[in-house]
Amino acid sequence: MRLSATNAGFARQFWRSLSRFITSLLSLLVTLLGLLAFTFMLSHLSPVDPVLQVAGDHASESTYQQVRHDLGLDKPLPVQFWRYLTHLAQGDLGTANITSQPVLSDLARTFPATLELATCAMLFGAFFGIALALLAAWKPGSLLDNLARLISLLGYSVPVFWLGLLGLLLFYAVLHWSAGPGRLDDIWIYTLEPKTGFVLIDSWLSGDREMFRNAIAHLWLPVVVLGMLSMAAITRLLRAALLEENGKEYVTLARAKGASRGRILLCHLLPNVRGTLITVLGLSYATLLEGSVLTETVFAWPGVGRYLTTALFGSDVPAILGATLLIGSCFVLLNALVDALTWLTDPRTR
């Protein structure tokens, strides 16, 4: 009898988990479809005429109509959207006017630079953000707590482009601690074989340790500037979650049993806010991937952000749509991953 009840409980849990998985998958697909529809509508709301970009401003009426027919712009909107989806399924995002190359190849070339910068900035922000939040929750209202709150406030308040320009002025022009804009000096940038697209990995695999040190010298300043944004968010939200848990009854019971402040913080409070921690880490990483436009522009970092900026100034609609779709897809997928990890690691969400 007990075995049957256990099997029934497992069956209910399985079907409940399966139902949640299917619902989440359908929600993800609907969100991605909405993103595709949004990027498609952007191309039609743009004041730039894609026909003139291809045919030129001085094209004749017959040439204009022929190019418009070739691009499918003479078809109804639902037909154009279906054509957009079929081309997208084949990996065709159009041809960028600024490079005369397929947008997909441009994104494949620039995205590793953005991913490398955002990942290093995320590691920096996560390490110092979690450390500051733990120090703030160690003694609320103390000097450390006020310092952590000040740093998080500055990270939110100071514009990232201004911080980048100030960092270049101080650490590159005055102190010469940074190697300046770009990913490598000119003496190495044309000799490095791009095996993975990540300059740290490629320079290490090349065996040239001087090149590897030069890559680090170029990378550390934009990482710190961009990482300040994630560090501020992690410190602020994790500190608030830890202080909220600190006022609950199980913490009072642990203190009554003689548990030290460090044990309560690391063994009781931190595990109970892991859902919040996973959420803020995932959202911060997504924000870094989509918010690196200004940082890449200031530091001449050849990533998707700088590619998008160049496309905006050049009114390059295919490049703008491709970059927007890539960044939006990363944000949607990271949000779905955060929800899944939170559900798997925190039993309270189940």
C-alpha positions in Angstrom: 0.0 0.0 0.0 2.9 2.3 0.9 4.7 1.4 -2.3 1.6 2.2 -4.4 1.3 5.6 -2.7 5.0 6.3 -3.3 4.7 5.4 -7.0 1.6 7.6 -7.3 3.5 10.5 -5.7 6.4 10.0 -8.1 4.0 9.9 -11.0 2.3 13.1 -10.0 5.7 14.8 -9.6 6.8 13.5 -13.0 3.7 14.8 -14.8 3.9 18.1 -12.9 7.5 18.5 -13.9 6.8 17.5 -17.5 3.9 20.0 -17.7 6.1 22.8 -16.4 8.8 21.9 -18.9 6.3 21.9 -21.8 4.8 25.2 -20.6 8.2 26.8 -20.3 9.3 25.6 -23.7 6.1 27.0 -25.3 6.6 30.3 -23.5 10.2 30.4 -24.8 9.1 29.7 -28.4 6.3 32.4 -28.2 8.8 34.9 -26.8 11.3 34.2 -29.6 8.6 34.4 -32.2 7.6 37.8 -30.7 11.2 38.9 -30.9 11.3 37.9 -34.6 8.1 39.8 -35.2 9.5 42.8 -33.5 12.7 42.8 -35.5 10.7 42.3 -38.7 8.5 45.3 -37.9 11.7 47.4 -37.2 12.7 46.9 -40.8 9.4 48.4 -42.0 9.3 51.2 -39.5 12.8 52.3 -40.4 12.9 55.6 -42.4 15.6 54.1 -44.5 14.4 52.7 -47.8 16.2 49.3 -48.3 15.5 49.5 -52.0 17.5 52.7 -52.4 20.3 51.2 -50.3 20.7 48.4 -52.9 19.8 50.3 -56.1 21.3 53.7 -55.2 19.7 57.1 -55.0 19.8 57.7 -58.8 18.2 54.5 -59.9 15.5 54.7 -62.5 11.9 53.8 -61.8 12.1 50.4 -63.6 15.3 49.5 -61.7 13.7 50.6 -58.4 10.6 48.4 -59.0 12.8 45.4 -60.1 14.9 45.6 -56.9 11.7 46.0 -54.8 10.4 42.9 -56.5 13.6 41.0 -55.9 13.6 41.9 -52.2 10.0 40.8 -51.9 8.8 44.2 -50.7 5.9 44.2 -53.2 4.3 41.2 -51.3 1.8 41.5 -48.4 3.2 41.8 -44.9 2.3 38.2 -43.9 4.1 36.8 -47.0 7.1 39.0 -46.2 7.2 37.8 -42.6 7.0 34.2 -43.7 9.9 34.8 -46.2 11.8 36.4 -43.4 11.3 33.3 -41.2 12.4 30.9 -44.0 15.5 32.9 -44.7 16.3 33.0 -41.0 15.9 29.3 -40.7 18.5 28.9 -43.4 20.9 31.2 -41.6 20.3 34.1 -44.0 20.2 37.4 -42.2 20.9 39.4 -45.4 24.1 41.3 -46.4 25.5 44.1 -44.5 26.1 47.3 -46.4 29.0 48.5 -44.2 31.1 45.3 -44.8 29.5 43.9 -48.0 29.5 40.5 -46.1 26.7 38.3 -44.9 25.4 39.6 -41.6 25.7 36.0 -40.1 29.4 35.9 -40.8 29.9 39.4 -39.4 28.1 38.4 -36.2 30.1 35.1 -36.0 33.3 37.2 -36.2 32.3 39.9 -33.7 30.3 38.0 -31.1 33.3 36.1 -29.5 34.8 39.5 -28.6 31.6 40.6 -26.9 31.2 37.2 -25.2 34.8 37.4 -23.9 34.4 40.9 -22.6 31.0 40.2 -20.9 32.2 36.9 -19.4 35.3 38.4 -17.8 33.3 41.4 -16.6 30.7 39.0 -15.1 33.4 37.0 -13.3 34.8 40.3 -11.9 31.4 41.6 -10.9 30.3 38.3 -9.4 33.4 37.9 -7.2 33.6 41.4 -5.8 29.8 41.8 -5.7 29.2 38.6 -3.7 32.2 39.5 -1.4 30.8 43.0 -0.8 27.3 41.7 -0.1 28.6 39.2 2.4 30.7 41.9 4.2 27.7 44.2 4.3 25.5 41.4 5.7 28.2 40.5 8.2 27.7 43.7 10.2 24.7 45.7 9.0 25.1 49.4 9.5 28.9 49.2 10.0 31.6 50.9 8.0 31.9 47.9 5.6 28.1 48.0 5.0 28.1 51.7 4.2 31.1 51.2 1.9 29.4 48.4 0.1 26.3 50.6 -0.3 28.4 53.5 -1.6 30.2 51.3 -4.2 26.9 49.9 -5.4 25.4 53.4 -5.6 28.3 54.6 -7.7 28.1 51.6 -10.0 24.5 52.5 -10.7 24.9 56.2 -10.9 28.1 56.8 -12.9 27.6 56.5 -16.7 29.6 53.7 -18.1 30.9 55.7 -21.0 32.1 58.5 -18.7 33.8 55.9 -16.5 35.5 54.4 -19.5 36.8 57.7 -20.8 38.1 58.6 -17.3 39.8 55.2 -17.0 41.5 55.7 -20.4 42.7 59.1 -19.4 44.0 58.0 -16.0 45.3 54.4 -16.6 46.3 54.7 -20.3 47.3 58.3 -20.9 48.8 59.2 -17.5 49.8 56.1 -15.6 50.4 53.8 -18.7 49.0 50.8 -16.8 46.6 49.9 -19.6 47.5 49.1 -23.2 44.7 51.3 -24.4 41.8 50.7 -26.9 41.5 47.5 -29.0 42.2 43.9 -28.2 45.9 43.8 -29.2 48.6 46.1 -30.3 49.1 46.5 -34.0 52.3 44.4 -34.0 50.3 41.3 -33.0 46.7 41.9 -34.2 47.5 40.9 -37.8 49.7 37.9 -36.8 47.3 36.2 -34.4 45.6 33.2 -35.8 41.9 33.4 -34.7 41.2 29.8 -33.8 38.4 30.4 -31.3 37.8 34.2 -31.6 38.7 34.7 -27.9 41.9 36.7 -27.9 43.0 35.4 -24.5 42.7 31.8 -25.6 44.2 32.4 -29.1 47.1 34.3 -27.8 47.8 31.6 -25.2 47.6 28.9 -27.8 50.0 30.8 -30.0 52.8 30.2 -27.5 53.7 33.9 -27.5 53.5 34.9 -23.8 54.3 38.5 -24.6 51.2 38.6 -26.8 49.1 37.0 -24.0 50.3 39.7 -21.6 49.4 42.4 -24.1 45.9 40.9 -24.5 45.5 41.1 -20.7 46.8 44.7 -20.7 44.1 45.6 -23.2 41.3 43.6 -21.5 41.5 44.5 -17.8 40.3 48.1 -18.0 37.1 47.5 -20.1 36.4 44.5 -17.9 36.6 46.6 -14.7 34.5 49.4 -16.2 31.8 47.0 -17.5 32.1 44.8 -14.4 31.2 47.7 -12.1 27.7 47.6 -13.5 27.2 44.0 -12.6 29.0 44.3 -9.3 26.6 47.1 -8.2 23.5 45.1 -9.1 24.8 41.9 -7.4 25.9 43.8 -4.2 22.6 45.6 -3.9 20.2 42.8 -4.5 22.2 40.1 -2.6 22.7 42.3 0.4 18.9 43.0 0.5 18.1 39.3 0.3 20.6 38.4 3.0 19.4 41.1 5.4 15.8 39.9 4.8 16.7 36.4 5.7 18.7 37.5 8.7 15.5 38.6 10.4 13.7 35.3 10.2 13.1 32.9 13.1 15.6 30.1 12.1 18.4 32.6 12.3 17.4 33.6 15.8 17.3 29.9 16.7 20.7 29.3 15.2 22.1 32.2 17.3 20.4 30.8 20.4 22.2 27.5 19.8 25.5 29.3 19.7 26.3 29.4 16.0 28.9 31.9 15.0 28.0 34.9 12.8 30.2 33.5 10.0 28.5 30.1 10.1 25.0 31.6 10.1 26.0 33.8 7.1 27.6 31.0 5.0 25.7 27.9 6.1 22.2 29.3 6.7 21.7 32.6 4.9 23.6 32.1 1.7 22.0 28.8 0.7 18.6 30.2 1.3 19.1 33.1 -1.1 20.6 31.0 -3.9 17.5 31.5 -6.0 18.0 35.3 -5.8 21.7 34.9 -6.4 21.2 32.8 -9.6 18.6 35.3 -10.8 20.8 38.3 -10.3 23.8 36.6 -11.8 21.9 35.5 -14.9 20.2 38.9 -15.5 23.5 40.7 -14.9 25.2 38.5 -17.5 22.4 39.2 -20.0 22.7 42.9 -19.3 26.4 42.8 -19.9 25.9 41.1 -23.2 23.4 43.6 -24.4 24.8 46.7 -22.6 28.3 46.6 -23.8 27.6 48.9 -26.7 29.0 52.0 -25.1 31.9 50.2 -23.5 32.9 48.6 -26.8 32.6 52.0 -28.6 34.8 53.8 -26.0 37.5 51.1 -26.0 37.3 50.4 -29.8 36.5 46.8 -28.9 35.5 44.9 -32.1 32.4 43.2 -30.7 28.7 43.2 -31.5 28.1 46.4 -29.7 30.6 48.4 -31.8 29.3 46.6 -34.9 25.8 47.7 -34.0 26.9 51.3 -33.4 28.6 51.4 -36.8 25.5 50.0 -38.4 23.3 52.6 -36.7 25.4 55.5 -38.0 25.4 53.9 -41.5 21.7 53.2 -41.5 22.5 49.6 -42.3 19.1 47.9 -41.7 20.2 44.2 -42.2 23.2 44.6 -39.8 21.0 46.4 -37.2 18.3 43.7 -37.4 20.8 40.9 -37.2 22.6 42.4 -34.1 19.3 43.2 -32.4 18.1 39.7 -33.0 21.3 38.1 -31.6 21.3 40.2 -28.5 17.6 39.8 -27.9 17.9 36.0 -28.3 20.7 35.8 -25.8 18.6 37.8 -23.3 15.6 35.5 -23.8 17.6 32.3 -23.6 19.5 33.4 -20.5 16.2 34.3 -18.8 14.9 30.8 -19.6 18.1 29.3 -18.2 17.9 31.3 -15.0 14.3 30.1 -14.5 15.3 26.5 -15.1 18.3 26.7 -12.7 16.2 28.4 -10.0 13.6 25.7 -10.3 16.1 22.9 -10.1 18.2 24.3 -7.2 15.5 25.8 -5.0 12.9 23.3 -3.8 10.6 26.2 -2.6 10.0 27.1 -6.2 8.6 23.7 -6.9 
